[in-house]
Amino acid sequence: MNTTATTDIPAQHWQGGPIDCSGCDYAGLLLLGEGQGCKPGHACMQDAYALRIDRFFRWNPVLSDELLEHDYFEVRAIAARRASVFRLTALINDPDETVRLQVALRLPQTLLNKLVSDPHREVRLRVVQRLAPMALAALRQDPDYGVRELVAQRLPLAILPTMMLDPDRAVRMRVAQRLDMPALLRMADDPSADVRRIVAERLPVALLSRLAHDPDWCVRWDVAQRADTATLETMQEDEEPEVRQAVHERLKRHVTRIGAAHG
């Protein structure tokens, strides 16, 4: 059994066909031995398999800078993990998103804004994860809802209300989970019941009457879990049995507490 093979995937040149060390610019590394140079089928920058390329750069990190312009995107992407950050700006417009993704993970904050309009969502997601919260405003209108959802989770509270009318329900849910009053109250009229349920869970008790007769019974049930006595009394004839039961249980506990206080 060959114990040195990385996987069962056979070694193959990234352009196809067998790997020929005699034509490689780094053939001299073969003399350095395992852990220092290269080893066909195990640590090789000519291989099509990313794991073997990664091992090559782990053994030879000093070569990362000089291979950033390699024709194979996997070589460029893996080299970008260890290359000098001062060399990464040259890859901001790389034709492959795998390379740009690695750049987005390492670029200094001052340069990250150059990737906010990247055509690939995964790159923009990484940018949103790393950008300082105050720099996220430019991504509030991103075409991808997943990017906007992450923006809503990190955007400063002072400008979060600007995302209250986002066209996607999931984004508005993230907004509702973080908004402070009085902006939160404005989301009580959101078209999505899922959003209004979050509002019902977070509104001050004194304002829950606003949602006591919401068209969605799940929202009304959430209201019944927290509402004060005055609001609960207006909900005793709710059309949904689950809501009526929740209201009656809350009122019963309230009466019991009053009786115990005067007993």
BADRENGU-957955 format. One record per residue: x, y, z of N, C-alpha, C in turn; chain; residue in one letter. Coordinates in Angstrom, 2 decimals. Each point is the difference from the previous one (the first is absolute). Layout:
N
     n.u     n.v     n.w    ca.u    ca.v    ca.w     c.u     c.v     c.w unit code
       X       Y       Z       X       Y       Z       X       Y       Z    A    a
...
% end
This chain:
263
     n.u     n.v     n.w    ca.u    ca.v    ca.w     c.u     c.v     c.w unit code
    0.85   -1.20    0.00   -0.85    1.20    0.00    0.88    1.25    0.00    A    m
   -0.35    0.98   -0.81    0.74    1.26   -0.05   -0.50    0.91    1.11    A    n
    0.78    0.19    1.05   -0.43    0.78    1.16    0.24    1.48   -0.16    A    t
    0.67    0.41   -1.11    0.31    1.42   -0.18   -1.03    0.73   -0.85    A    t
   -0.91   -0.72   -0.61   -0.99    0.65   -0.85   -0.95    0.84    0.84    A    a
   -0.37    1.16   -0.54   -0.91    0.89    0.72   -1.41   -0.58    0.04    A    t
   -0.48   -0.49   -1.12   -1.34   -0.58   -0.10    0.06   -1.08   -1.08    A    t
   -1.16   -0.57   -0.28   -0.08   -0.96   -1.09   -0.09    0.69   -1.36    A    d
   -0.12    1.32   -0.02   -0.08    0.74   -1.26    1.38   -0.01   -0.65    A    i
    0.12   -0.52   -1.19    1.32   -0.07   -0.63    0.55    1.38   -0.33    A    p
    1.31    0.12    0.05    0.66    1.26   -0.35   -0.21    0.28   -1.48    A    a
   -0.32    1.25   -0.30   -0.22    0.40   -1.38    0.38    1.47   -0.15    A    q
    0.65    0.34   -1.10    0.37    1.38   -0.26   -1.26    0.85   -0.14    A    h
    0.06    1.23    0.48   -1.20    0.85   -0.03   -0.50    0.27   -1.41    A    w
    0.85   -0.19   -1.00   -0.43    0.16   -1.40   -0.37   -1.33   -0.64    A    q
    0.06   -1.07    0.82   -0.31   -1.33   -0.50    1.25   -0.81   -0.26    A    g
   -0.11   -1.30    0.09    1.13   -0.86   -0.24    0.88   -0.18    1.23    A    g
    1.06   -0.78   -0.13    0.89   -0.28    1.15    0.86    1.21    0.37    A    p
    0.49   -0.01    1.22    0.88    1.06    0.48    1.44   -0.32   -0.40    A    i
    0.65    0.96   -0.63    1.38   -0.17   -0.45    0.89    0.97    0.77    A    d
    0.73   -0.52    0.98    0.84    0.86    0.84    1.15    0.63   -0.79    A    c
    0.42   -0.63   -1.09    1.15    0.51   -0.74   -0.28    1.37   -0.63    A    s
   -1.27    0.30   -0.25   -0.34    1.28   -0.60   -0.48    1.04    1.00    A    g
    0.13   -0.30    1.29   -0.50    0.90    1.05    1.09    0.96    0.45    A    c
   -0.37    1.26    0.16    0.96    1.00    0.47    0.49   -0.27    1.41    A    d
   -0.73   -0.85    0.73    0.34   -0.26    1.40    0.50   -1.43    0.21    A    y
    0.51   -0.61   -1.05    0.49   -1.38    0.09    1.12   -0.13    1.03    A    a
    0.75    1.07    0.21    1.09   -0.05    0.97   -0.47   -0.26    1.42    A    g
   -1.25    0.26    0.28   -0.54   -0.22    1.34   -0.09   -1.48    0.35    A    l
    0.04   -0.86   -1.03   -0.05   -1.43    0.26    1.16   -0.46    0.88    A    l
    1.10    0.72   -0.06    1.19   -0.38    0.75   -0.11    0.31    1.49    A    l
   -0.96    0.83    0.36   -0.12    0.44    1.40   -0.69   -1.01    0.89    A    l
   -0.75   -0.90   -0.60   -0.66   -1.02    0.81   -1.36    0.43    0.53    A    g
   -0.70   -0.95    0.60   -1.36    0.24    0.49   -0.02    1.04    1.10    A    e
   -0.99    0.90   -0.11   -0.17    1.05    0.99    0.75    1.27   -0.32    A    g
    0.85   -0.03   -1.03    0.79    1.17   -0.34   -0.10    0.40   -1.47    A    q
   -0.14   -0.97   -0.87    0.00    0.31   -1.42   -1.30   -0.37   -0.68    A    g
    0.01   -1.09   -0.73   -1.22   -0.48   -0.65    0.08   -1.51   -0.17    A    c
   -1.14   -0.61   -0.29   -0.07   -1.44   -0.15   -1.17   -0.34   -0.91    A    k
    0.24   -0.44   -1.22   -1.09   -0.31   -0.93   -1.03   -0.94    0.62    A    p
   -1.27    0.34   -0.21   -1.08   -0.81    0.57   -0.29    0.31    1.45    A    g
    0.75    0.95    0.59   -0.19    0.31    1.41    0.05    1.51    0.27    A    h
    1.02    0.65   -0.52    0.15    1.46    0.14    0.56    0.52   -1.31    A    a
   -0.89    0.57   -0.83    0.42    0.36   -1.35   -0.84    1.15   -0.54    A    c
    0.65    1.06   -0.50   -0.74    1.15   -0.52   -0.45   -0.21   -1.44    A    m
    0.43   -1.09   -0.65   -0.49   -0.32   -1.34   -1.27   -0.84    0.02    A    q
   -0.32   -0.57    1.16   -1.13   -0.92    0.13   -1.32    0.74   -0.15    A    d
   -1.00   -0.70   -0.52   -1.33    0.59   -0.15   -0.76    0.02    1.33    A    a
    0.44   -0.81    0.95   -0.71   -0.16    1.26    0.44    1.06    1.01    A    y
   -0.98    0.77    0.50    0.31    1.14    0.86    0.73   -0.40    1.28    A    a
   -0.30   -1.16    0.57    0.64   -0.42    1.25    1.50   -0.17   -0.18    A    l
    0.43   -0.51   -1.15    1.43   -0.18   -0.24    0.68    1.34   -0.26    A    r
   -0.73    0.89   -0.65    0.55    1.35   -0.21    0.15    0.71    1.34    A    i
   -1.00   -0.13    0.86    0.06    0.63    1.31    1.18   -0.52    0.81    A    d
    0.25   -1.30   -0.07    1.14   -0.56    0.73    1.32    0.55   -0.55    A    r
    0.06    0.19   -1.30    1.21    0.57   -0.61    0.29    1.38    0.60    A    f
   -1.05    0.83    0.13    0.21    1.34    0.54    0.24   -0.01    1.50    A    f
   -0.51   -1.00    0.70    0.30   -0.10    1.43    1.47   -0.35    0.21    A    r
    0.53   -0.80   -0.92    1.41   -0.33    0.08    0.88    1.15   -0.50    A    w
   -0.55    0.80   -0.90    0.78    1.06   -0.65   -0.74    1.34    0.00    A    n
   -0.33    0.53    1.16   -0.79    1.23    0.06    0.70    1.19   -0.67    A    p
    1.32    0.00   -0.05    0.72    1.14   -0.59   -0.24    0.11   -1.50    A    v
   -0.54   -1.03   -0.62   -0.27    0.04   -1.44   -1.37    0.58   -0.32    A    l
   -0.78    0.31    1.01   -1.38    0.47   -0.22   -0.05    1.25   -0.86    A    s
    0.84    0.98    0.30   -0.03    1.27   -0.73    0.27   -0.19   -1.49    A    d
    0.96   -0.84   -0.33    0.38   -0.12   -1.41   -0.95   -0.85   -0.83    A    e
   -0.95   -0.68    0.66   -0.95   -0.83   -0.75   -1.41    0.58   -0.05    A    l
   -0.14    1.27    0.38   -1.32    0.63   -0.02   -0.54    0.23   -1.40    A    l
    0.85   -0.11   -1.01   -0.44    0.21   -1.38   -0.04   -1.30   -0.80    A    e
    0.03   -1.11    0.71   -0.03   -1.31   -0.67   -1.29   -0.15   -0.79    A    h
    0.05   -0.74   -1.10   -1.17   -0.17   -0.88   -1.13   -0.82    0.63    A    d
    0.34   -0.87    0.95   -1.03   -0.85    0.62   -0.58    0.73    1.21    A    y
   -1.33    0.16    0.01   -0.65    0.79    1.04    0.22   -0.58    1.39    A    f
    0.10   -1.34    0.12    0.22   -0.60    1.32    1.35    0.39    0.56    A    e
    1.00    0.09   -0.85    1.33    0.42    0.45   -0.05    1.44    0.49    A    v
   -0.67    0.87   -0.76   -0.09    1.41    0.41   -0.77    0.14    1.32    A    r
   -1.10   -0.76    0.10   -0.83    0.11    1.20    0.74   -0.48    1.24    A    a
    0.72   -1.11   -0.11    0.70   -0.55    1.16    1.23    0.83    0.32    A    i
    0.67    0.52   -1.01    1.14    0.89    0.23   -0.45    1.26    0.74    A    a
   -1.22    0.46   -0.31   -0.52    1.23    0.62   -0.20   -0.15    1.51    A    a
   -0.09   -1.23    0.50   -0.19   -0.22    1.43    1.25    0.38    0.80    A    r
    1.17   -0.10   -0.64    1.25    0.24    0.73    0.84    1.14   -0.59    A    r
   -0.43    0.54   -1.10    0.77    1.07   -0.64   -0.04    1.27    0.84    A    a
    0.90    0.91   -0.27    0.01    1.29    0.67   -1.29    0.75   -0.30    A    s
   -0.59    0.60    1.02   -1.26    0.74   -0.21    0.21    1.16   -0.96    A    v
    1.23    0.47   -0.13    0.28    1.11   -0.90   -0.06   -0.43   -1.47    A    f
    0.01   -1.30   -0.24   -0.08   -0.52   -1.37   -1.43   -0.38   -0.40    A    r
   -0.91   -0.01    0.95   -1.35   -0.50   -0.27   -0.83    0.96   -0.83    A    l
    0.32    1.29   -0.01   -0.80    0.96   -0.78    0.00   -0.36   -1.48    A    t
    1.03   -0.67   -0.47    0.08   -0.38   -1.41   -1.04   -1.07   -0.35    A    a
   -0.57   -0.64    1.03   -0.97   -1.08   -0.24   -1.44    0.43    0.24    A    l
   -0.23    1.26    0.31   -1.36    0.47    0.27   -0.93   -0.23   -1.18    A    i
    0.55    0.10   -1.21   -0.82   -0.20   -1.21    0.33   -1.32   -0.69    A    n
    0.51   -0.95    0.76    0.30   -1.32   -0.58   -1.26   -0.58   -0.66    A    d
    0.15   -0.66   -1.14   -1.19   -0.55   -0.69   -0.70   -1.13    0.74    A    p
    0.62   -0.60    1.01   -0.62   -1.12    0.71   -0.43    0.41    1.40    A    d
   -1.24   -0.30    0.36   -0.52    0.40    1.32    0.69   -0.74    1.15    A    e
    0.54   -1.19   -0.27    0.70   -0.72    1.06    1.22    0.79    0.46    A    t
    0.67    0.63   -0.95    1.16    0.83    0.33   -0.45    1.25    0.74    A    v
   -1.03    0.66   -0.51   -0.47    1.23    0.63   -0.52   -0.26    1.41    A    r
   -0.54   -1.20    0.22   -0.48   -0.36    1.33    1.15   -0.02    1.00    A    l
    1.13   -0.55   -0.41    1.17   -0.01    0.88    0.51    1.41    0.25    A    q
   -0.08    0.84   -1.03    0.42    1.39    0.15   -0.90    0.71    1.01    A    v
   -1.32   -0.25   -0.09   -0.95    0.64    0.91    0.24   -0.39    1.45    A    a
    0.55   -1.18    0.21    0.27   -0.47    1.36    1.23    0.65    0.63    A    l
    0.86    0.60   -0.85    1.28    0.49    0.53    0.28    1.48   -0.25    A    r
   -0.73    0.62   -0.90    0.27    1.41   -0.29   -0.13    0.87    1.25    A    l
    0.83    1.01    0.15   -0.17    0.94    1.12   -1.35    0.71   -0.11    A    p
   -0.54    0.43    1.13   -1.29    0.68    0.04   -0.07    1.18   -0.97    A    q
    1.10    0.70   -0.13    0.01    1.20   -0.84   -0.19   -0.31   -1.48    A    t
    0.19   -1.26   -0.39   -0.13   -0.38   -1.41   -1.22   -0.88   -0.27    A    l
   -0.67   -0.46    1.05   -1.14   -0.91   -0.18   -1.13    0.61   -0.83    A    l
   -0.16    1.31    0.08   -1.10    0.63   -0.74    0.13   -0.18   -1.51    A    n
    1.18   -0.39   -0.47    0.19   -0.24   -1.43   -0.71   -1.27   -0.46    A    k
   -0.47   -0.81    0.96   -0.68   -1.25   -0.35   -1.50    0.03    0.33    A    l
   -0.53    1.14    0.41   -1.42    0.04    0.38   -0.93   -0.22   -1.19    A    v
    0.50    0.20   -1.21   -0.83   -0.21   -1.20    0.46   -1.22   -0.79    A    s
    0.70   -0.89    0.65    0.46   -1.21   -0.68   -1.19   -0.74   -0.60    A    d
    0.14   -0.56   -1.20   -1.14   -0.68   -0.63   -0.44   -1.30    0.68    A    p
    0.82   -0.55    0.90   -0.36   -1.28    0.62   -0.44    0.21    1.45    A    h
   -1.15   -0.57    0.36   -0.58    0.21    1.32    0.90   -0.50    1.14    A    r
    0.71   -1.11   -0.20    0.83   -0.53    1.07    1.13    0.96    0.35    A    e
    0.50    0.68   -1.00    1.05    0.99    0.26   -0.59    1.15    0.81    A    v
   -1.17    0.49   -0.41   -0.61    1.11    0.72   -0.39   -0.40    1.42    A    r
   -0.40   -1.24    0.19   -0.32   -0.47    1.36    1.23    0.08    0.90    A    l
    1.16   -0.39   -0.53    1.22    0.09    0.80    0.35    1.45    0.30    A    r
   -0.27    0.86   -0.96    0.27    1.43    0.21   -0.87    0.53    1.13    A    v
   -1.29   -0.36   -0.01   -0.92    0.46    1.04    0.42   -0.52    1.37    A    v
    0.51   -1.21    0.06    0.43   -0.59    1.27    1.19    0.74    0.59    A    q
    0.82    0.60   -0.86    1.24    0.62    0.47   -0.05    1.52    0.08    A    r
   -0.85    0.63   -0.79   -0.05    1.46    0.01   -0.41    0.54    1.37    A    l
    0.53    1.14    0.36   -0.43    0.67    1.22   -1.48    0.38   -0.16    A    a
   -0.81   -0.13    1.05   -1.44    0.27   -0.10   -0.34    1.33   -0.67    A    p
    0.74    1.04    0.29   -0.30    1.31   -0.58    0.24    0.04   -1.51    A    m
    0.73   -0.98   -0.53    0.30   -0.02   -1.44   -0.98   -0.86   -0.79    A    a
   -1.02   -0.55    0.69   -0.92   -0.92   -0.66   -1.14    0.67   -0.76    A    l
   -0.17    1.29    0.16   -1.14    0.70   -0.61   -0.07   -0.22   -1.49    A    a
    1.14   -0.11   -0.66    0.03   -0.16   -1.46   -0.60   -1.32   -0.46    A    a
   -0.16   -0.96    0.91   -0.51   -1.32   -0.38   -1.46   -0.20    0.39    A    l
   -0.67    1.03    0.47   -1.41   -0.14    0.39   -0.90   -0.31   -1.19    A    r
    0.42    0.38   -1.19   -0.80   -0.24   -1.20    0.57   -1.13   -0.85    A    q
    0.81   -0.85    0.59    0.61   -1.09   -0.75   -1.09   -0.84   -0.67    A    d
    0.22   -0.48   -1.23   -1.03   -0.79   -0.69   -0.29   -1.36    0.64    A    p
    0.89   -0.49    0.85   -0.19   -1.32    0.62   -0.56    0.16    1.42    A    d
   -1.13   -0.67    0.27   -0.63    0.16    1.31    0.88   -0.52    1.13    A    y
    0.81   -1.03   -0.28    0.87   -0.54    1.03    1.05    1.00    0.44    A    g
    0.49    0.78   -0.94    0.97    1.05    0.34   -0.70    1.06    0.83    A    v
   -1.19    0.41   -0.42   -0.73    1.04    0.76   -0.38   -0.50    1.38    A    r
   -0.30   -1.27    0.13   -0.36   -0.57    1.31    1.18    0.12    0.96    A    e
    1.19   -0.29   -0.51    1.19    0.13    0.84    0.29    1.46    0.33    A    l
   -0.25    0.88   -0.95    0.16    1.43    0.24   -0.93    0.43    1.13    A    v
   -1.24   -0.47   -0.03   -0.99    0.36    1.03    0.42   -0.48    1.38    A    a
    0.77   -1.06    0.06    0.46   -0.53    1.29    1.16    0.81    0.58    A    q
    0.71    0.74   -0.87    1.20    0.70    0.47   -0.07    1.52   -0.13    A    r
   -0.96    0.50   -0.72   -0.09    1.44   -0.23   -0.22    0.75    1.31    A    l
    0.62    1.16    0.18   -0.24    0.78    1.23   -1.48    0.30    0.19    A    p
   -0.47   -0.05    1.22   -1.42    0.20    0.30   -0.51    1.35   -0.49    A    l
    0.87    0.98   -0.04   -0.43    1.35   -0.40   -0.52    0.05   -1.43    A    a
    0.53   -0.87   -0.88   -0.45    0.01   -1.40   -0.76   -1.27   -0.38    A    i
   -0.21   -0.90    0.96   -0.75   -1.22   -0.28   -1.43    0.27   -0.48    A    l
   -0.70    1.04    0.49   -1.36    0.25   -0.49   -0.10    0.20   -1.52    A    p
    1.11    0.31   -0.65   -0.04    0.17   -1.46   -0.22   -1.32   -0.73    A    t
    0.03   -1.12    0.73   -0.23   -1.31   -0.62   -1.35   -0.58    0.38    A    m
   -0.84    0.76    0.65   -1.31   -0.49    0.44   -0.90   -0.42   -1.14    A    m
    0.18    0.59   -1.17   -0.87   -0.28   -1.15    0.68   -0.90   -1.03    A    l
    1.02   -0.72    0.42    0.68   -0.91   -0.92   -1.03   -0.93   -0.64    A    d
    0.14   -0.32   -1.29   -1.00   -0.85   -0.67   -0.03   -1.45    0.48    A    p
    1.04   -0.45    0.71    0.04   -1.40    0.41   -0.39   -0.16    1.48    A    d
   -0.88   -0.94    0.26   -0.49   -0.26    1.36    1.13   -0.36    0.95    A    r
    0.95   -0.84   -0.44    1.07   -0.43    0.89    0.86    1.18    0.45    A    a
    0.21    0.95   -0.88    0.79    1.17    0.36   -0.76    0.84    1.04    A    v
   -1.30    0.20   -0.24   -0.79    0.80    0.94   -0.09   -0.69    1.37    A    r
    0.03   -1.33    0.02    0.00   -0.71    1.28    1.26    0.33    0.79    A    m
    1.13    0.04   -0.68    1.26    0.35    0.67   -0.06    1.44    0.52    A    r
   -0.61    0.88   -0.78   -0.14    1.39    0.42   -0.86    0.07    1.26    A    v
   -1.14   -0.70    0.00   -0.92    0.03    1.14    0.64   -0.57    1.26    A    a
    0.93   -0.93   -0.15    0.65   -0.60    1.16    0.94    0.97    0.71    A    q
    0.39    1.06   -0.71    0.99    0.93    0.58   -0.52    1.41    0.24    A    r
   -1.04    0.40   -0.69   -0.45    1.39    0.08   -0.37    0.42    1.41    A    l
    0.29    1.23    0.32   -0.45    0.59    1.25   -1.29    0.76   -0.23    A    d
   -0.64    0.36    1.09   -1.16    0.90   -0.06    0.51    1.42   -0.29    A    m
   -0.78    0.82   -0.71   -1.37   -0.24   -0.48   -0.07   -0.66   -1.38    A    p
    1.17   -0.21   -0.65   -0.02   -0.58   -1.35   -0.65   -1.38   -0.01    A    a
    0.19   -0.80    1.06   -0.59   -1.33    0.06   -1.51    0.04   -0.15    A    l
   -0.65    0.97    0.60   -1.45    0.10   -0.06   -0.49    0.17   -1.44    A    l
    0.80    0.64   -0.82   -0.39    0.21   -1.40   -0.05   -1.31   -0.78    A    r
    0.65   -1.04    0.50   -0.02   -1.29   -0.69   -1.20   -0.84    0.43    A    m
   -0.84    0.51    0.86   -1.22   -0.72    0.39   -0.95   -0.13   -1.18    A    a
    0.20    0.79   -1.04   -0.84   -0.06   -1.19    0.68   -0.74   -1.15    A    d
    1.07   -0.70    0.29    0.71   -0.72   -1.05   -0.93   -1.01   -0.67    A    d
    0.12   -0.19   -1.31   -0.89   -0.95   -0.69    0.24   -1.47    0.37    A    p
    1.13   -0.31    0.60    0.30   -1.39    0.35   -0.34   -0.29    1.46    A    s
   -0.77   -1.07    0.23   -0.33   -0.39    1.37    1.25   -0.42    0.77    A    a
    0.97   -0.57   -0.69    1.24   -0.41    0.68    0.71    1.21    0.60    A    d
   -0.01    1.09   -0.73    0.61    1.23    0.50   -0.82    0.55    1.17    A    v
   -1.32    0.00   -0.14   -0.85    0.55    1.06    0.10   -0.84    1.28    A    r
    0.25   -1.30   -0.13    0.18   -0.83    1.19    1.24    0.44    0.79    A    r
    1.05    0.33   -0.72    1.21    0.48    0.67   -0.29    1.32    0.70    A    i
   -0.77    0.85   -0.67   -0.38    1.28    0.61   -0.80   -0.25    1.27    A    v
   -0.93   -0.96   -0.06   -0.83   -0.32    1.17    0.84   -0.52    1.16    A    a
    1.10   -0.63   -0.29    0.88   -0.54    1.05    0.87    1.08    0.63    A    e
    0.13    1.15   -0.71    0.96    1.01    0.46   -0.62    1.35    0.38    A    r
   -1.21    0.25   -0.42   -0.63    1.28    0.33   -0.16    0.16    1.51    A    l
    0.09    1.22    0.51   -0.33    0.23    1.41   -1.43   -0.47    0.27    A    p
   -0.22   -0.58    1.17   -1.32   -0.55    0.34   -1.11    1.03   -0.20    A    v
    0.27    1.24    0.34   -1.02    1.04   -0.10   -0.47    0.26   -1.42    A    a
    0.76   -0.48   -0.99   -0.35    0.26   -1.41   -0.52   -1.24   -0.72    A    l
   -0.12   -1.10    0.71   -0.42   -1.24   -0.65   -1.43    0.03   -0.51    A    l
   -0.81    0.92    0.51   -1.38    0.09   -0.49   -0.04    0.27   -1.51    A    s
    1.07    0.55   -0.51    0.10    0.29   -1.44   -0.13   -1.27   -0.83    A    r
    0.40   -1.13    0.58   -0.03   -1.27   -0.74   -1.02   -0.99    0.57    A    l
   -0.82    0.44    0.92   -0.95   -0.90    0.66   -1.02   -0.60   -0.95    A    a
   -0.26    0.68   -1.10   -1.00   -0.49   -0.96    0.63   -0.17   -1.38    A    h
    1.25   -0.38    0.01    0.73   -0.26   -1.24   -0.72   -1.06   -0.82    A    d
    0.02    0.08   -1.33   -0.69   -1.01   -0.83    0.58   -1.41    0.13    A    p
    1.22   -0.13    0.48    0.61   -1.33    0.13   -0.11   -0.47    1.45    A    d
   -0.59   -1.17    0.22   -0.25   -0.45    1.36    1.29   -0.29    0.77    A    w
    1.08   -0.36   -0.73    1.27   -0.25    0.68    0.55    1.28    0.62    A    c
   -0.20    1.11   -0.67    0.42    1.28    0.56   -0.81    0.30    1.25    A    v
   -1.32   -0.23   -0.07   -0.86    0.26    1.15    0.37   -0.90    1.17    A    r
    0.39   -1.24   -0.29    0.42   -0.94    1.05    1.24    0.53    0.69    A    w
    0.94    0.53   -0.78    1.21    0.58    0.60   -0.35    1.20    0.88    A    d
   -0.94    0.79   -0.45   -0.44    1.15    0.79   -0.57   -0.48    1.33    A    v
   -0.79   -1.06   -0.06   -0.65   -0.52    1.22    1.01   -0.48    1.03    A    a
    1.21   -0.36   -0.44    1.01   -0.48    0.95    0.58    1.12    0.85    A    q
   -0.12    1.25   -0.48    0.69    1.10    0.69   -0.91    1.17    0.37    A    r
   -1.18    0.07   -0.59   -0.83    1.20    0.15   -0.44    0.24    1.44    A    a
   -0.32    1.28    0.29   -0.52    0.35    1.32   -1.48   -0.37    0.07    A    d
   -0.56    0.13    1.19   -1.39   -0.42    0.22   -0.99    0.74   -0.89    A    t
    0.20    1.29   -0.17   -0.93    0.78   -0.82   -0.06   -0.51   -1.42    A    a
    1.15   -0.34   -0.56    0.04   -0.52   -1.37   -0.59   -1.40   -0.06    A    t
    0.32   -0.81    0.99   -0.52   -1.37    0.02   -1.53   -0.02    0.03    A    l
   -0.58    0.92    0.74   -1.46    0.02    0.10   -0.66    0.30   -1.35    A    e
    0.67    0.71   -0.88   -0.56    0.27   -1.33    0.16   -1.20   -0.94    A    t
    0.72   -1.01    0.44    0.29   -1.16   -0.85   -0.74   -1.25    0.43    A    m
   -0.92    0.11    0.98   -0.64   -1.19    0.55   -0.90   -0.73   -1.00    A    q
   -0.50    0.72   -0.99   -0.89   -0.62   -0.98    0.70   -0.26   -1.32    A    e
    1.32   -0.13    0.04    0.76   -0.24   -1.23   -0.56   -1.23   -0.72    A    d
    0.00    0.06   -1.32   -0.58   -1.08   -0.82    0.83   -1.27    0.02    A    e
    1.24    0.07    0.40    0.89   -1.17    0.01    0.03   -0.62    1.41    A    e
   -0.38   -1.29    0.12   -0.02   -0.66    1.32    1.34    0.07    0.74    A    p
    1.10   -0.16   -0.72    1.32    0.03    0.64    0.27    1.37    0.64    A    e
   -0.45    1.05   -0.66    0.21    1.34    0.52   -0.89    0.21    1.23    A    v
   -1.27   -0.42   -0.11   -0.92    0.17    1.15    0.52   -0.74    1.22    A    r
    0.51   -1.19   -0.21    0.52   -0.78    1.12    1.18    0.73    0.65    A    q
    0.91    0.52   -0.82    1.16    0.72    0.54   -0.44    1.23    0.78    A    a
   -1.00    0.71   -0.53   -0.51    1.20    0.67   -0.62   -0.37    1.33    A    v
   -0.84   -1.02    0.00   -0.69   -0.39    1.24    0.99   -0.50    1.06    A    h
    1.04   -0.71   -0.41    0.99   -0.48    0.96    0.75    1.17    0.63    A    e
    0.34    0.98   -0.82    0.70    1.18    0.53   -0.90    0.78    0.97    A    r
   -1.26    0.17   -0.38   -0.92    0.74    0.87   -0.24   -0.75    1.30    A    l
   -0.09   -1.32   -0.09   -0.22   -0.81    1.19    1.18    0.14    0.97    A    k
    1.23   -0.03   -0.54    1.17    0.17    0.85    0.01    1.38    0.65    A    r
   -0.48    0.99   -0.77   -0.04    1.37    0.54   -0.98    0.07    1.18    A    h
   -1.17   -0.59   -0.15   -0.99   -0.02    1.07    0.52   -0.74    1.22    A    v
    0.70   -1.12   -0.27    0.55   -0.79    1.10    1.02    0.81    0.79    A    t
    0.85    0.73   -0.71    1.01    0.82    0.67   -0.64    1.09    0.86    A    r
   -1.08    0.59   -0.54   -0.70    1.05    0.76   -0.61   -0.58    1.27    A    i
   -0.63   -1.21   -0.15   -0.61   -0.66    1.15    1.03   -0.33    1.06    A    g
    1.16   -0.48   -0.45    1.05   -0.36    0.96    0.54    1.23    0.71    A    a
    0.03    1.13   -0.71    0.53    1.23    0.61   -0.93    0.54    1.08    A    a
   -1.31   -0.32   -0.12   -0.97    0.52    0.97   -0.43   -1.08    0.98    A    h
    0.60   -1.16   -0.09   -0.42   -1.10    0.87    0.55    0.11    1.42    A    g
% end
